[in-house]
Amino acid sequence: MPFWKAAILNGKMNSGDHDTYLDAHIRSVLQSVKSVAIIGASANKVRPSYFVATYLQDKHYEIFPINPGHAGNTISDAMTYASLADLPKPVDMVDIFRRNEELPRIASEIMKMPVLPKVVWMQLTIRDDAIAQALEMAGITVIMNRCPKIEYARLCGEINWVGYNRRTISARKPKLAGGYQHFGLGNEDFPS
């Protein structure tokens, strides 16, 4: 029986609210993460997973693309691996760009990692509450149906450059980080 179903049957689940996330929670997660494995990363420059990998890299996250078809090659100038088991070192976050049907296999692969990630982030339209609860039981923070690129840009103010409402009203001028038109999340300890 898969680990998440056994946890449900044994009544050892915490029920987290994955319908809404406080901005402070998202900011805290993004500030605590330094390395990201991106499952489903694409070498195709017009795919969203490529945009996210490149954006996170520009924000000084260390990325580890996971794509069995491109293993041994680079995606966004980072070495690509066939699976999480092939990673050369532990990662802080696993970002999932795969269909919901693949979540049970991916969750099992995550649980077999020698060092569990702090965060599992499921991209837009990807959600499975039972798997999320089981991962949370193992001490992993789970964010579902969100994009770290969009959330980072929204929280630091970059997303309003292209006309999006970032749901934040502030008179505070964003701090310009290193680089051309590059804002950080407002934490001096966070590399930007």
Secondary structure, DSSP 8 states (H G I E B T S, - for coil): --HHHHHHHTT-------S---HHHHHHHHHH--EEEEET--S-TTSHHHHHHHHHHHTT-EEEEE-GGGTTSEETTEE-BSSGGG-SS--SEEEE-S-GGGHHHHHHHHHTSSS--SEEEE-TT---HHHHHHHHHTT-EEE-S--HHHHHHHHHTGGGGGT---S----S---B-SSTT-B--S-TTS--
